[in-house]
Structure formats: C-alpha cells, structure tokens
Amino acid sequence: MEEKMANKTLSRREALKALGAGAAGTFLAACAKAPATPTITPVPTNVQEVQLPVSQELEGFSPALSQPAEKIKLVYWWGNNYEPAMEFTHEVIKRFSLAYPNVEVEPVGGQDCDAFVTAAAAGTPPDLFHTWDCVERMGNWAARGMIIPLDDYIAASNFDLDDFVQGIMDTCKMDGKIWGIVDTAGVFLLWTRPQLFAEIGKQPTDLPKDTDELWDWADQLTTRAADGSIERLGMSLPNWLWSRFTWIVNFGGTLWDTATNEPTPEHPGVLEALNDLVNQVKKYGVEELNTWSASIGSQGGEQNPWLAGNLVMQVDGDWTGQQIFDFFPDWEFGKDYNAAAPPPPPAGKQRGESAVAFWSWPWVIPSGTKYPDWSWELLRYYNSPEYKVNVHAKFKEILVQKSMMDDERLWWPAAKVSQSIVKGGRKLTTVMPMNPVAVEYSNILGAAFDSVMNLAETPEEAMARVKQETLKAIQESQS
C-alpha cells in the first residue's frame, strides 16, 4: 500500500516549533492548522554547560570492526535544522573518525521523512536515518522492505536492550523483529504554576493525588469575568493527539493489541479517559473554552497562556521546560513552576495499569545501504555516552537508557523528573506500538478525538467507528 502522510497529527518538529504558539487555534481542535508565528530558536540557559569533548578516547565506545583498507563515507540523515544543534552534534559525529580514521561520516540535517522515502524509492538512501518526527511510519517502511531488521546485529554485538527503560523500544518491534534503536524520547508531564496554589489553600510543592482531585483543583483555580466568561483556566483539556494519548494511557487504556495485531480503540481505558474529558467539556462548555482560547491573543512566546498565568496546569512534553529557559530563565523549579507525572485516576476509574507516556525517536538502517555493517557500528557509537550524553545534555533532551540517566550532566528539572518517574515504578509506554497502519490509525483517531471533544459524537460511537475504519485500512495494506 502506498504510504500516506499523517495530516492530522502534530509532528515532533511541529510540536517543538509550537513552543512559541502555546495552545493557539481552536481550543478543542487537535487538527487545526497552527498559526503562522515566528519560529522559536531554543537556546540553553548556559551554552557553556556542555563543551565539545577533547579527549582522544571515546567515552563508553569500544570499536568492534577492523579498520577498512580504503576510505569510505557514511551518509547520516536527521531532521533537525536548528543551526546550533547541527553545529555541535556534527562535531561530536566527526569524533567517530578517532576510532576509524578511514571512515568519514557526512551528517545532513533538515532531512525529513518524505525526503527519506524519495531517496529510498530512488535506491539512494542514506546509510543511517533518524526518524525524528515520524516514528509512526516505521511499520509501513518495514512492511515495504525500506528498512532492515537489526536482530542479527544486536545479537552479534551483545547490544544491551535491557538498558532501555521499560516499554521504550516497543515502537521498534514488529513481527517478532527489531527494526530500530531509540535515540531519545519526550516524556509527557503535568506542568503547574504553583505560586497560584495559595488561592485554594495549597502549598507550592503540593500535587493532586488523582485525576478527580486534579479537576477539582482546576475548577477552584478557574476565574471568571463579571459576564461569566473564563479569564483564567485552571487546567487545559488535552487538545492535540499526543496529550490525548497521555490521558488515555493514564487511565490504563490500550490502543493496540500486540497479541492479535489489531487496534483496540474500544478498550475500556480509552473510553473511560475520553468520557472523563467529555465531562470537563460539558462543565465548561465548548463555546466557552474556545472563546477563552481566542480571548488570550496570539499566545506566542512569553504570552503563552501557561507562562503568562492565564492557565495554571497543563499536560505537555518535557520541552515545555525549554520555554522557561528561553523566556524566564530566573524562574525557580518548585516555586515558579513545577512538573511531575500526571496523577493516575482513582482506582475505581482505572481500566488497566496507569501508565506514563513517552514519545520515542529511533534510528533505522535503510535497505540498500552500501555499508550496513558500518551503519550499525555508527549506530553503536551514537548509543554511547560520547554521543548521547554530550549531545542530549547540551540541548536538554531526555535520555532513556538507565546506565546514562543519572549522569551529572543531566541536571535540568525535566530530566530529574523523568529519572524519578523511571525509578518510581509506574508503567511506561510509547502508546502506539510499531504497526503498518500507525499513520492511518493516528489520523483516524485524531479526527475522532476532535469529534468527541466537540460533543459531536460520544466516545463509544466514535471509537466504534475508528475500529472499523482502521480494520479497513489494515485490509487495504495487506492487499
């Protein structure tokens, strides 16, 4: 089946770009086109925090191949086009040649998944590709023979998959094989403005014990104008695909059965989560929520409603912390802002084990590469502390390998919160296991979530429809 573009989901790049846009657009519509706002260029609080390594030794990396007799060049594609990130990362990549002087790596930034598909179709793929903003397409690529399984390389290298935190590699597993290795991941957190908690008799360090208490606090923290319109919202309702995924898995919902290899949008946890959100929509009103969203202006940059104090609590990715470094670097964690795992529902509302959502971004080795053994060796280097800790600590991205998570270079609050979640015993999930129709399924879900949140359909009606439409997509893919 011809691969289709995901036009209903926010990509990683769009999500990060939207840092300056806040909750812009129609409040309850995940599919709304993002407004044209200036692109935020994240800058670390202190660009001197992580320096380029200078040692002749590569931290945590032991070469496994013999030096090639002749010079070879490996082409590496990834999606980042943020100049400081490319400059620093490409310098770390060059250090691979300290182990292999006859191997040159040519990293090319700004290469998206469409470019990869085009190159693969032409028989000229890169030697290694970072999925960046389209992990959902991996299942389709594997089914079409565009990427290779890595099981033999993993076994031959004694590559330690158990070092990854639980569940994080599910986006790379399909048909009993492993098709990629996760680089890093975003974790979805409850972000709060705790200085406002005093209004309801809470301390800045207090957190709601469950989702019922969360909504109760949100209701108390919501303020209204004389005409009854919302001025400050206590808690935003998840309004894009991944924040809604986060709410679903928090209630124990499962969207895909890996045993039967079928979608499960009708799972009791999915329905419980959606009905929980519907109850909040009904409490405030669709028009009232959209009016509030429209009333707070462009919502760009420091006028983002959560930063500006027009919104007290929200569920969003760890990159929310970057907004603080960009616009309010003097804010103190635990005083001016806080972050934690979303609280689970009360036990009586859990329809499975409550989980915390991670959005992972793997590397894949394309079929047709001239040097697959060297592609794997480069991938092994990228999984060493030399690359992973230095690069991701530089730009405050979350690591998902247990052996690296306690590194002192990972000092920023979201990294510490992520570490505490991993060690805290809650289930972790990447929500959408690798499957050949993940793009189509995500599109169908996104449209159905919008319909539910706008009270056009009940969760039960919408998820029954999603089930049938996705099963049809599976049949089409198999034909």
VOGU-3710 file (C-alpha; in Angstrom, 3 decimals, decimal comma):
1> meekmanktl> 0,000/0,000/0,000  1,287/3,433/-0,857  2,409/5,328/2,214  0,152/8,211/3,231  1,232/11,338/5,007  -0,033/11,982/8,526  -2,024/15,173/8,189  -3,936/15,034/11,448  -1,090/14,593/13,915  1,354/17,127/15,231
11> srrealkalg> 4,855/16,026/14,356  7,750/16,324/16,750  9,080/19,259/14,752  5,674/20,975/14,756  5,289/20,404/18,474  8,669/21,906/19,237  8,085/24,734/16,800  4,776/25,434/18,520  6,594/26,292/21,740  6,022/29,894/20,821
21> agaagtflaa> 2,403/29,352/19,872  1,082/27,830/23,085  -2,442/26,478/22,787  -3,141/28,578/19,720  -6,070/27,879/17,470  -9,419/26,384/18,373  -9,021/25,044/21,894  -10,672/21,681/21,332  -9,410/21,001/17,810  -6,246/18,953/17,509
31> cakapatpti> -6,446/19,150/13,733  -6,473/22,932/13,488  -3,663/24,312/11,387  -1,031/26,023/13,504  -0,944/29,807/13,080  1,957/31,475/11,343  4,146/32,591/14,223  7,871/33,303/14,433  9,856/30,124/14,929  11,343/29,800/18,395
41> tpvptnvqev> 15,053/29,040/18,391  15,668/27,363/21,761  18,857/28,440/23,488  20,194/26,578/26,531  20,364/28,587/29,737  24,132/28,419/29,585  25,632/27,376/26,294  28,890/26,626/28,108  27,304/23,858/30,222  28,441/21,079/27,885
51> qlpvsqeleg> 31,610/21,537/25,890  32,772/19,502/22,939  34,818/16,532/24,138  38,537/16,910/23,545  39,858/13,558/24,727  41,281/11,154/22,177  39,250/8,444/23,895  35,566/7,999/23,001  33,520/7,770/26,180  31,862/4,365/26,517
61> fspalsqpae> 32,585/3,252/22,949  34,769/0,275/22,000  35,361/-0,255/18,261  34,184/-3,639/17,024  35,232/-3,613/13,343  38,610/-3,699/11,656  39,885/-0,547/10,013  38,745/-0,526/6,344  41,596/-0,769/3,865  40,203/2,117/1,835
71> kiklvywwgn> 38,375/5,251/2,863  34,602/5,019/2,995  31,931/7,639/3,602  28,729/7,091/5,578  25,835/9,444/4,963  23,673/10,175/8,014  20,346/11,992/7,716  18,387/13,565/10,527  15,591/16,104/10,697  16,993/18,816/12,949
81> nyepamefth> 17,684/22,085/11,135  18,376/24,232/14,219  21,835/25,590/13,462  23,424/25,427/16,952  22,207/21,845/17,365  23,562/20,820/13,978  26,915/22,505/14,571  27,544/20,876/17,949  26,141/17,463/17,008  28,083/17,263/13,780
91> evikrfslay> 31,307/17,965/15,658  30,575/15,064/18,011  29,811/12,871/14,999  33,195/13,720/13,490  34,847/12,124/16,505  33,811/8,703/15,177  36,894/9,023/12,979  39,099/8,863/16,092  38,196/5,181/16,192  38,147/4,735/12,420
101> pnvevepvgg> 40,371/7,226/10,567  39,381/5,744/7,205  35,660/6,292/7,845  34,133/9,689/7,168  30,613/10,432/8,367  28,690/13,041/6,420  25,784/14,237/8,584  22,992/16,088/6,788  20,448/17,975/8,892  16,963/19,004/7,882
111> qdcdafvtaa> 16,199/15,733/6,084  12,600/14,789/6,791  10,746/11,552/6,271  9,432/12,491/2,832  12,999/13,025/1,700  13,885/9,601/3,069  11,002/7,912/1,240  12,008/9,619/-2,001  15,653/8,587/-1,626  14,705/5,019/-0,739
121> aagtppdlfh> 12,447/4,779/-3,788  15,297/6,020/-5,971  17,695/3,463/-4,494  19,885/6,141/-2,926  19,022/6,104/0,802  21,393/7,392/3,474  23,401/4,858/5,437  21,607/5,732/8,673  18,388/7,678/9,222  16,909/9,337/12,303
131> twdcvermgn> 13,115/9,128/12,234  12,927/12,484/14,063  9,243/13,340/13,584  7,694/10,255/12,017  8,244/7,171/14,159  4,682/6,133/13,235  5,851/5,425/9,676  8,361/2,745/10,659  5,842/-0,084/10,434  4,943/0,859/6,882
141> waargmiipl> 8,623/1,092/5,953  9,347/-2,357/7,390  6,378/-3,866/5,555  7,627/-2,333/2,308  11,215/-3,501/2,814  12,597/0,029/3,142  14,440/-0,664/6,414  16,218/-3,758/7,709  15,727/-5,713/10,950  18,574/-5,332/13,435
151> ddyiaasnfd> 18,269/-8,570/15,395  21,419/-10,186/13,987  23,481/-7,075/14,713  22,057/-6,823/18,222  22,930/-10,456/18,952  26,412/-10,306/17,421  27,270/-7,125/19,348  25,719/-8,233/22,642  23,876/-4,939/22,488  22,097/-4,453/25,807
161> lddfvqgimd> 18,424/-3,817/25,079  17,663/-4,167/28,785  19,459/-0,878/29,362  16,487/0,922/27,805  13,703/1,852/30,202  10,716/-0,468/30,067  8,407/-0,080/27,097  10,535/2,457/25,248  11,580/0,059/22,479  8,026/-1,016/21,612
171> tckmdgkiwg> 7,980/1,489/18,756  10,766/-0,574/17,135  9,264/-4,060/17,433  7,018/-5,700/14,857  6,524/-9,242/13,553  8,955/-10,605/16,122  11,808/-8,409/14,900  13,528/-5,198/15,971  13,626/-2,520/13,289  15,298/0,408/15,012
181> ivdtagvfll> 17,091/1,649/18,104  15,646/4,522/20,137  17,752/7,652/20,373  15,810/9,755/22,862  12,210/10,420/23,859  9,873/13,092/25,125  8,021/12,469/28,377  4,581/13,963/28,988  4,218/15,716/32,336  1,753/17,728/34,381
191> wtrpqlfaei> 3,131/21,285/34,382  1,870/23,657/37,068  2,210/27,295/38,162  2,374/26,550/41,908  2,517/30,148/43,133  -1,217/30,270/42,362  -1,970/27,275/44,596  -2,163/29,508/47,679  -5,524/30,735/46,385  -7,006/27,318/47,148
201> gkqptdlpkd> -5,014/26,679/50,327  -2,307/24,525/48,769  1,468/24,675/49,085  3,673/25,232/46,014  5,015/21,682/46,276  1,552/20,098/46,537  0,280/17,935/43,681  -3,159/16,377/43,188  -3,277/12,728/44,216  -5,512/11,638/41,338
211> tdelwdwadq> -7,360/12,990/38,305  -10,547/13,689/40,245  -8,618/15,908/42,638  -6,827/17,482/39,675  -10,138/18,550/38,118  -11,364/19,787/41,492  -8,270/21,981/41,890  -8,671/23,147/38,292  -12,258/24,183/38,940  -11,242/26,142/42,050
221> lttraadgsi> -8,373/27,821/40,192  -10,534/28,861/37,230  -11,573/32,508/37,425  -14,365/34,239/35,541  -15,235/37,782/34,486  -18,400/39,540/35,591  -20,187/38,237/32,490  -19,279/34,649/33,386  -16,637/34,186/30,694  -13,434/32,360/31,620
231> erlgmslpnw> -10,492/34,632/32,456  -8,033/32,100/33,831  -8,365/28,377/33,197  -7,308/26,029/35,971  -6,378/23,142/33,685  -6,272/22,847/29,918  -8,029/19,905/28,355  -5,592/17,854/26,255  -6,033/19,364/22,788  -3,689/17,516/20,453
241> lwsrftwivn> -3,090/13,877/19,627  -0,229/13,087/21,988  -1,611/14,893/25,009  -4,813/12,895/24,467  -2,758/9,705/24,151  -1,229/10,648/27,503  -4,661/10,863/29,112  -5,737/7,534/27,622  -2,769/5,533/28,909  -3,088/7,288/32,264
251> fggtlwdtat> -6,480/5,569/32,603  -4,985/2,221/31,601  -6,162/2,474/28,022  -4,510/0,465/25,251  -4,796/1,430/21,595  -3,226/-1,652/20,011  -3,233/-5,344/20,934  0,192/-6,698/20,055  -1,010/-10,289/20,511  -3,756/-10,067/17,885
261> neptpehpgv> -2,043/-7,229/15,982  -5,271/-5,231/15,890  -6,390/-1,767/17,011  -8,285/-1,523/20,296  -9,862/1,952/20,339  -12,859/0,438/22,151  -10,672/-0,557/25,124  -12,417/0,331/28,427  -9,486/2,558/29,419  -9,788/4,535/26,192
271> lealndlvnq> -13,494/5,095/26,744  -13,033/5,963/30,427  -10,372/8,558/29,588  -12,422/10,160/26,830  -15,542/10,272/28,963  -13,502/11,912/31,720  -12,531/14,673/29,283  -16,074/14,945/27,930  -17,326/15,593/31,458  -14,973/18,578/31,675
281> vkkygveeln> -16,051/19,883/28,262  -19,662/19,718/29,373  -18,828/21,504/32,631  -17,209/24,497/30,909  -18,899/24,370/27,505  -17,391/24,031/24,027  -18,028/27,641/23,073  -16,781/28,966/26,407  -13,497/27,069/26,080  -12,978/28,216/22,504
291> twsasigsqg> -13,874/31,789/23,468  -11,272/31,699/26,237  -8,662/30,436/23,783  -9,498/33,220/21,327  -9,503/35,873/24,067  -5,888/35,464/25,100  -4,370/36,763/21,893  -1,578/35,351/19,792  -0,299/33,156/22,657  3,183/33,317/21,171
301> geqnpwlagn> 6,440/33,372/23,103  6,196/34,626/26,642  2,479/35,325/26,104  1,835/31,597/26,042  -1,142/31,280/28,447  0,653/28,944/30,835  3,695/31,217/31,028  1,546/34,331/31,286  -0,554/32,947/34,139  -3,794/32,596/32,166
311> lvmqvdgdwt> -3,537/28,838/32,554  -2,486/27,124/35,797  -1,966/23,486/34,804  -1,399/21,606/31,557  -0,225/18,220/30,283  2,568/18,565/27,748  6,014/17,299/26,824  9,272/17,885/28,652  10,178/20,534/26,047  7,824/22,871/27,918
321> gqqifdffpd> 10,772/23,473/30,215  12,700/24,935/27,292  10,163/27,770/27,124  11,152/28,721/30,636  14,841/28,731/29,777  14,049/30,877/26,736  11,783/33,476/28,308  12,022/33,238/32,105  15,463/31,871/32,977  15,215/33,224/36,532
331> wefgkdynaa> 12,192/31,089/37,389  12,817/28,559/40,157  11,634/24,981/39,882  9,216/24,151/42,684  8,392/27,807/43,236  7,552/29,474/39,925  6,786/26,240/38,099  6,624/22,542/38,776  6,395/19,313/36,801  5,506/15,740/37,651
341> apppppagkq> 3,922/12,655/36,143  0,204/13,172/35,529  -1,655/11,814/38,559  -3,423/8,495/37,954  -7,207/8,236/38,106  -8,847/6,967/41,286  -8,585/3,191/41,489  -12,261/2,800/40,606  -11,740/4,545/37,269  -8,607/2,733/36,163
351> rgesavafws> -9,331/0,233/33,400  -5,804/-1,150/33,299  -2,448/-0,230/34,755  -1,992/3,545/34,733  0,994/4,494/32,565  3,156/7,495/31,722  3,539/8,329/28,015  6,878/8,684/26,228  7,204/9,739/22,565  10,303/7,973/21,215
361> wpwvipsgtk> 12,504/8,810/18,227  14,521/5,887/16,813  17,269/5,414/14,246  16,784/2,959/11,371  19,147/1,390/8,847  17,741/1,675/5,319  17,661/-1,234/2,918  20,076/-0,753/0,076  22,799/0,969/2,049  26,251/0,100/0,725
371> ypdwswellr> 27,751/-0,430/4,174  25,166/-1,936/6,559  27,849/-3,245/8,949  29,265/0,256/9,228  25,791/1,720/9,616  25,374/-0,489/12,677  28,789/0,464/14,006  27,913/4,143/13,665  24,603/3,474/15,396  26,507/1,794/18,244
381> yynspeykvn> 28,651/4,921/18,557  25,522/7,071/18,719  24,340/4,896/21,611  27,498/5,528/23,622  27,761/8,277/26,280  30,227/10,035/23,988  27,360/10,920/21,685  24,171/10,530/23,693  25,098/12,247/26,925  27,039/15,097/25,363
391> vhakfkeilv> 24,558/15,884/22,589  21,336/15,484/24,542  22,635/17,168/27,681  23,698/20,104/25,529  20,156/20,606/24,258  18,204/19,290/27,273  16,669/16,196/25,739  15,567/13,176/27,741  17,724/10,028/27,750  16,047/6,646/28,032
401> qksmmdderl> 18,964/4,363/28,862  19,227/3,527/32,549  23,028/3,495/32,544  23,114/7,164/31,495  20,112/8,700/33,253  21,977/9,574/36,465  24,826/11,341/34,692  25,574/14,681/36,387  25,366/16,414/33,016  21,612/15,749/33,011
411> wwpaakvsqs> 20,869/18,438/35,584  17,756/20,289/34,373  14,388/19,789/36,130  12,562/17,824/33,427  15,443/15,339/33,259  15,306/14,868/37,021  11,533/14,395/36,919  11,949/11,825/34,131  14,527/9,963/36,215  12,162/9,882/39,195
421> ivkggrkltt> 9,333/8,545/37,023  11,524/5,746/35,657  12,614/4,797/39,171  9,169/5,243/40,664  7,639/2,038/39,403  4,823/3,375/37,211  4,305/1,690/33,874  5,905/3,491/30,930  4,567/3,285/27,387  5,183/4,689/23,924
431> vmpmnpvave> 1,409/4,279/23,357  1,422/3,243/19,685  3,382/0,004/19,097  5,026/-0,355/15,718  2,436/-1,461/13,165  1,957/-0,992/9,401  -1,066/1,335/9,698  0,061/3,551/12,582  -0,116/6,673/10,403  -3,639/5,965/9,157
441> ysnilgaafd> -4,765/4,888/12,621  -3,377/8,058/14,195  -5,148/10,168/11,582  -8,457/8,427/12,204  -8,036/8,739/15,965  -7,163/12,430/15,717  -10,334/13,235/13,803  -12,444/11,132/16,149  -10,937/12,773/19,247  -11,883/16,177/17,834
451> svmnlaetpe> -15,424/14,986/17,208  -15,726/13,677/20,759  -14,276/16,808/22,363  -16,687/18,972/20,410  -19,555/16,762/21,629  -20,462/15,720/18,082  -20,144/12,017/18,991  -19,968/10,014/22,171  -16,665/8,244/22,870  -18,417/4,920/22,336
461> eamarvkqet> -19,767/5,932/18,926  -16,509/7,482/17,761  -14,262/4,613/18,856  -16,541/2,025/17,247  -16,187/3,951/14,002  -12,413/4,214/14,466  -12,235/0,440/14,906  -13,999/-0,268/11,624  -12,099/2,354/9,638  -8,746/1,116/10,936
471> lkaiqesqs> -9,556/-2,532/10,232  -10,391/-1,455/6,683  -7,007/0,296/6,462  -5,321/-2,932/7,599  -7,102/-4,905/4,897  -6,008/-2,383/2,292  -2,413/-2,542/3,482  -2,407/-6,331/3,268  -3,724/-6,265/-0,282
//
